[in-house]
Structures are given as structure tokens and as C-alpha cells.
Amino acid sequence: MSISLSSMGRRGLFSLVGAGMLWGTGGLLGTLLSRATGLSPIAVATFRLAVGGLLLVAVCAAARQPWPRGRSAWRRIGAVAGLAAIFQASYFAAVAASSLGVATLITIGASPVMVAVLEHCTGRHALDRHRAVTIGLALTGLTMLVGTPSGNASVAATFGGAALALLAAAAFATVTVISANPVAGLDTMTSTGIGFTGGALLLAPLAASISTGLVFELRPSSVALLLALGLAPTAVAYTLYFRGLPQVGPGTAAVLALLEPLTGTALAAVVLGERLTPSGLAGAALLIAALLLAGRRSGVETARAEVAVNGRSHTPD
């Protein structure tokens, strides 16, 4: 009997691939927005969550989605809000404390490891050899793609940035694991929209306390960049990510999130003129190999699970 990837599994993988690629536009759009407005990274993150969240809330209201009810639904929304705020604040604080390379390498690289540990500790998924090899291959490729930290930063700044990046990775891993279990009666778009709006409210006082604050000149170019940042890598990307999670699983989802630095590097090369070194090209190839391995393994596991369920459903009483 042959096992093929089901339509549900394919939809889940496509959703996660789309999310990872859209996330890759976030760094470029955020950089262009910061240059155009003078906003701090924390302020950019606050506006990103606010615009993305409000766009999703508006879509839900137009579609007449039911308002969340019950403690479970609001606990999930509260968790998404808090973890989104922690992730955004910690990541951009890590960038400020150390460097973009250190923050990206540790945050994105540590996330699949933390997801694997959380799943192993909770008994959801054992850390087998295939998964360990996939994560190791992905981390090697990410390190080669992003590069190693420069020697310009002090030891204290490097360790401080690393600690903040690990906190960001822990927040992303936690929201990935808990979001893999849907809450009855709570739509993915609704929870993401309200959760991100709440996360923006949590970040706003921190962003306002920085010298540049939350005020910028409303030019057509800056407004367009802000809307693009809130729409593509935020509203659409996270909705796709949370929608694909239950179908594929947290482990594969965390690995596929590595499409973000891969896409971001490609965009930086095309738009900003940054050149990729031979080491970076080799790292990109290793990352692609890890992503293909993760997707193939997820498809096989999903198909086997559905065959087992169908087999039990056809067993005579």
C-alpha cells in the first residue's frame, strides 16, 4: 500500500510555506519603513501588530464572524497577545543590544530546537533521529547563511543580545506549540486579529517611552509601507501559519519558518543590492534541503495517521 500526501496535509504545508516566504518580506519592509519615518524598531513592531491585527478584525467583522466566547477562547487570545508582544519586543531589543545577525541566528535557529524539546517533554512527539538530523542541517545552513557574529560587539552586549534572542525564540516556540491545538468555536483569523491588536496595546507604552515615540509624518510612501508591513508578513502570514499548524504539526512548522531568513536574504540581494557570499549560498542550499526533508517527513506522517484512522473507522463492530 502506498502512502501519499493528503489534500489536508498539502494545504497545511502550502500554508506554512506561504507564511515563511511572506515573513521574509517583513525585514525589508520594516527597514524601509524605519528609514522613511525615523521610527524605532520597537515602534515599527508595535505598528506592525496593530495594523495587522486591526486588518484581520475588520475582515472578521465584514464576514460577520461570531465573537469569541468562553474562557478557553479568551485564554488562547490572551496567550497570543502576550507571546506576540514578548517575541517582537525581545527580538528587536536583541537586535539593538547585539546585531541583526546574532538576533536572527539565535531567534530563528533556536525556535525549532525549543519546539522539539517542548513536544518531547509533553509527550506529543519524540525527538527521533530524522528530526534531529533535519534540525541540525537547518541550523548549519542558517549559520552559514546569516554569518557568524562580528568581533565589534562587547562580550556583555553579545551575551545580552543572545539572552533576549533566546527569550524571543521561547515565545515563538510556545505560541507554535499551543496554537497547534485548535480551540472549539475560535476561528484562526479571529484569534490572530484580536490577539495581535492586544499585543500592540501591550507594546505601545514601551514604544512611546523611546525618544522617537510613535509619531511620524503621514506621507503616501510611509503609509503604503506601513499597510504592506501590516498586511503581507503579519495579517496574512500569521493567519496562514496558525491555520497550517494543526494539519502539519509544530515541529515541521518551526523548521519551515526558516524560509523567513532565506526569503529575506534573497530580497535583500535583489532590492538592497546585498551580495551573498559562497558560504551563504552553501547555507541556503542546506536550508532548502532541510525544508524539503521536513516537508517530506510531515507528509508521510500525516498520510500514515489518516490511513490508521480510516482503518479503524472501517473495522467491523
Summary of the structure (lengths in Angstrom):
residues: 317
radius of gyration: 19.8
end to end distance: 24.0
largest distance: 70.5
contacts: 1139
relative contact order: 0.22
helix: 80%
strand: 0%
